[in-house]
Amino acid sequence: MKRGEGSRAGSARRWNLWQGAHHRSSRRAGAGHAAAAGPGFVDERPRYDAFISYNWEADAAFAPGLRRLLRRIGVSRFRPRPGTEIYVDRSGTRMGDSLPLELQRALRQSREFILLASPQAAESHWVNEEIKLWRSLPGSRRIQIAITAGTHRWDSVTSDFDWNHSTAIPRALSGCFDDSPVIVDLVAVRALRWRSLHRKRVREPVAKIAAFLRDVDMEPLLDEDGRYRRRLLSTVGVFLAAAAVGTSVLLARVNAAQEVGEQQQARAAARRLLVDAGQAAQSDPLRAARLTLAAAGLDTGEKDPGHEAALAERVYELRHVHRLVDIGEDPDRDFTTTAVGPKGELAYTHGDGQSIRVLGPDGSRLADLQLPKPESESPPATGWEGEYTQLRFDASGRSLFASQISGPTVRWDLNSAGVAPQRLGDGVSSFDISRSGDIAWPGAFAQESEGVVAAEELVDNGVEVRRAGDERLVRSSRGFPGAAVTDVHFSPSGREIICRLSRPATNEIAVRVWDVDRQHWRGAEASVRWVPAGQASAVRDDGKALAVVNDGRVQLYETLTGKRMGKSPELAPGLSRAESAFAVFSRSGSTLFTADVEGRITSWDLTAGKGEEIFRAGERLHGMARALGSDMLAVNGTRRAAVVDPERDHRRTLIPNAAEAVDVSMSAGESLAVLSERELTVRRRPDAAPNGRSRGIVAWPGRSHVDFSPDGSRLLSVESHHEESQLVSRDAASLVTQWIVSPGQLNVDDFNGVTAADGYLLIPQLSDVIFLSAEGRWMGSVPGSLVDTDATGNWSAVLTSTGSPTGHAVIEIRNTNGIVPTSVPAPVRRITPQGTVIGLRITGSTTLLISLYRGPEDGEDLWYGVEHWNMATGKRIARTELGSTTTLDDLVAGPGETLTWFQETGISFHRRGSSEPFARWRVPESTGVLTGTVDAAPDGRTAVVAEWDGPVAEWKLTPAAWLSSVCDIVGSPRVGTLQRASDAPTTRAHNPCARQ
């Protein structure tokens, strides 16, 4: 605080001394002086201990209650009350622009000033006027700020409030404090309907303000209340003890009711936040994500289903986004420029466009860069020239290149960001750099004109190159008569510069290559082939293909011949065909990324001929650029910048060195086994490298299977050997073969799979299920087809029709209770589901999930669903409807009471007993899922999926994982977002992104 406002002169007086002598003497002196005063005299001696300033609309009901609490706290009930006087204006309506005389008099006659800060108070004319008058009064004038709503932040650099993030602080307090002031949080107190000093959440913040008023420590005030209660109990004795019991019961009920009320308020506030998030999703994905996080940060006292659905939706919308940041709007900034580094670093211009911020791959701030501004109005040659037009990281991510409007192009060493940048050239609008550090840009136009210049005049330029470590500048001849070199990029080798030419007179474009080593144009001018220019265009890295985009339609041309290449890719149905703004090829050249004026980014698979939307920015984009050495994209609009990684999907993690799997299995310890057509690999966790590999295996899709034993020590697999299946047992750690059994040894036709139980194995066939011992010896067989076991291997379920008088499906349940059987265990009960069974899955300790469908043969429309049965009691718990799907889909049990249904075109999430999914994810058409190629972790947090002719991936299935993904992309929600709903108890709000 400033001198005179931050501390009271003299030592602090004890409250017990002050309350007697000070009050009596001041009152006698004040009365006598007032009697002798003439007309119009204002007595400025302290009459009030404090003046409470507040906004009528925000805190009219709260301010009188706070005065009552301040008068009561720390006052002994066994002595007369000292009569603490606090002024609270109750008039409400004020006329004119000046403070009423009564308020001026009250301010002059008050010792202290208490501000109830809120967004309404910050905007209030009267609150600001009261603060100004208080600060203008002579003497030591202190201010105690108490927040009732809104946000505040102190800027230690300016020694003042950060006015961009302090919605509750009036501007009249600007410059009032030298150091960060002590601010009391009354948001939770204000939200309570029953405010009593018996409640700790009320007593402590009120005691802080009372200690300020009375110049004492807070502890004596709290101790006085404790002494009162002890004396009261000792005086009243046994008779009052019984009453105290009744009172405590009543208080418990009141507190319980208060708890329920706060839960209801928090639940209502969370629902409003989720509604707002859904409405903002299309136009402002950053706001939608932060509102969803804020809802997740409200303790509603229950698991709100809306949170999970909203988080799943946000993860889907941001599935390819690596980083999403708020740039902030500035009327002095014409546009924003961004760049992305090889590891996801992000650089962007902000403020007035003349400052650069660099973020690391994890979102941490690496540097704030800015060229020194000149002192004079005419900038020197090496000084400030204007906004940045292009940013570019080098291949290592340790250097950042930047060009300015009519200014220099410079290079910053990010390891020494405080050192002045290296100047590379002048008048550069766009440029590119090679892996070796060479830089090239379109050269200056041959004709220098003043004023407005027609596009037809900006022609006949070439390309300029500066080699790394060489100060010389190499200028080429003109690229083509009557044409302009508008864009350049280095080839992957760095020995060629691919130049895009534009001919304004005919609205055509072409490509020409400059040889960096030989310093000449390749091919004669007559060999240049021109094609019609579109709304956006891009040149492939090798310069051999040119893409032209118009209204969501892509056309490819061969640059050497000018002929069309292949078939034009088609946009997926329902996607926008808005005007195209930007286009860029992937490194491989097999994919084209485009951005339209509505902020949609589309990934075009040029091989498959299809386009898919991968991100929607929610605003018109001003730029899109690809990283050097990767396919990460930096995109930006006026308000937001983002790093988009088309190769990464936050919903899943690709398993390294695993593709085209026939089957997968996860152990209780989350080791992963992947059986492909030629090898079997095991890794200790899904994202680890294989620690075991067995080659020379032949596996058949749909017929070969793999499964861990319940203890995870053995790995069982059904493989092919000379056109016949065989069952192999291996050590899970070393993959050393323990034994092999063929169908011929057991006098059976074939093995269709394997499921390991505790001490025995189940081998399904077309009409029988074989039981083998853990050593592969015959135990017996039962009629059946589908089987499953629980994680412990004690429970097993076998689908059969035996025992059903109607021939309908019957599921036999067996339980070994930890005893290794020597023969086929007898079933403990039989379950008869209603429908045709297509899958079994045991989850948890005793729950059996039965996937089935019912159709015309059952007298119903086609219906797919899951019946939940308790195997211990033999009773059906619930039935979950999944709608219409296909039998090639797979079901896994998620955490809690959720189900995840993997389909050929998407994934849906269901709650037990529901009729509709609470969330759906679409997946690319290449991500179809085969039967038997999905296995979930025992706790249901993740599932490993072998995609059709593609990679193996671990998918996130829990709200906790989705929450972590959203937090990693957008960062923690702002405090103001968490406090958006004013009637939500702030005590129930926490930072959902805080690491536990």
TAPEMO-V500937 format. One record per backbone hydrogen bond with DSSP energy under -1.0 kcal/mol. NH is the residue of the N-H (numbers start at 1). CO is the residue of the C=O. If there is no record, write none. Layout:
NH,CO  NH,CO
This chain:
5,2  6,2  18,14  19,15  21,17  23,18  24,20  25,21  26,22  27,23  28,24  29,25  30,26  31,27  32,28  33,29  34,30  35,31  36,32  41,38  47,109  48,109  49,85  50,85  51,112  52,87  53,114  59,55  60,56  63,59  66,62  67,63  68,64  69,65  70,66  71,67  72,68  73,69  75,72  87,50  93,91  104,100  105,101  106,102  107,103  108,104  109,105  110,107  111,48  114,51  115,144  116,53  117,115  117,146  122,118  123,119  128,124  129,125  130,126  131,127  132,128  133,129  134,130  135,131  136,132  144,113  146,115  147,184  148,117  149,117  155,160  159,155  160,155  162,153  163,161  165,162  168,151  173,170  174,171  176,173  184,145  186,147  190,186  191,187  199,196  202,199  203,199  204,200  206,202  207,203  208,204  209,205  210,206  211,207  212,208  213,209  214,210  216,211  222,218  223,219  224,220  225,221  226,222  227,223  228,224  229,225  230,226  231,227  232,228  233,229  234,230  235,231  236,232  237,233  241,237  242,238  243,239  244,240  245,241  246,242  247,243  248,244  249,245  250,246  251,247  252,248  253,249  254,250  255,251  256,252  257,253  258,254  259,255  260,256  261,257  262,258  263,259  264,260  265,261  266,262  267,263  268,264  269,265  270,266  271,267  272,268  273,269  274,270  275,271  276,272  277,273  278,274  279,275  280,276  284,280  288,284  289,285  290,286  291,287  292,288  293,289  294,290  295,291  296,292  297,293  298,295  299,988  300,298  304,302  307,304  309,305  310,306  311,307  312,308  313,309  314,310  315,311  316,312  317,313  318,314  319,316  321,318  322,643  323,643  324,969  325,641  327,639  328,639  333,330  339,347  341,345  344,341  346,359  347,339  348,357  349,337  350,355  353,350  356,369  357,348  358,367  359,346  360,364  363,360  366,358  367,358  369,356  383,380  388,353  389,403  390,403  392,401  394,399  400,412  401,392  402,410  403,390  405,387  407,404  409,425  410,402  411,422  412,400  414,398  416,413  419,416  422,411  424,409  425,409  427,407  432,440  434,438  437,434  439,466  440,432  441,464  443,462  457,454  459,457  460,483  464,441  465,474  466,439  470,467  474,465  476,463  479,461  483,480  484,502  486,500  487,500  489,498  491,496  494,491  497,514  498,489  499,512  500,487  501,510  502,484  503,508  506,503  507,503  508,503  509,531  510,501  512,499  514,497  515,520  516,495  519,515  522,513  527,524  528,525  531,509  533,507  535,549  536,549  538,547  540,545  543,540  546,557  547,538  548,555  549,536  550,553  553,550  555,548  557,546  558,563  559,544  562,558  565,556  570,609  572,611  575,572  581,595  582,595  584,593  586,591  592,604  593,584  594,602  595,582  596,600  597,579  599,596  601,615  602,594  603,612  604,592  605,610  606,590  606,604  609,605  610,605  611,570  612,603  614,601  615,601  617,599  622,636  623,636  625,634  627,632  633,644  634,625  635,642  636,623  637,640  641,325  642,635  643,323  644,633  645,320  648,645  650,319  652,649  653,954  655,952  660,950  662,675  663,675  665,673  667,671  670,667  672,683  673,665  674,681  675,663  676,679  680,694  681,674  682,692  683,672  688,685  691,682  692,682  694,680  697,678  699,677  703,700  704,700  707,716  709,714  712,709  715,730  716,707  717,728  718,705  719,726  720,698  721,724  726,719  727,741  728,717  729,739  730,715  731,736  732,713  735,731  738,729  739,729  741,727  748,743  752,764  755,762  757,760  758,793  759,757  761,772  762,755  763,770  765,768  769,782  770,763  771,780  772,761  773,777  774,759  776,773  779,771  780,771  782,769  784,767  785,799  788,797  790,795  796,814  797,788  798,812  799,786  800,810  804,801  807,804  810,800  811,831  812,798  813,829  814,796  816,794  819,816  828,813  829,813  831,811  836,853  838,851  839,851  841,849  843,847  847,843  848,869  849,841  850,867  851,839  852,865  853,836  854,863  858,855  859,856  860,855  863,854  864,883  865,852  866,880  867,850  868,878  869,848  870,875  871,846  874,870  877,868  878,868  880,866  881,914  882,864  883,864  889,886  890,902  892,900  894,898  898,895  899,910  900,892  901,908  902,890  903,906  907,921  908,901  909,919  910,899  912,897  914,911  918,909  919,909  921,907  923,905  927,924  933,930  935,944  937,942  940,937  943,955  944,935  945,953  946,933  947,951  948,928  950,947  952,658  953,945  954,653  955,943  956,651  957,941  962,958  963,959  964,960  965,961  966,962  967,963  968,964  969,965  970,966  971,967  978,974  979,975  980,977  984,981  988,985  989,986  990,297  994,991
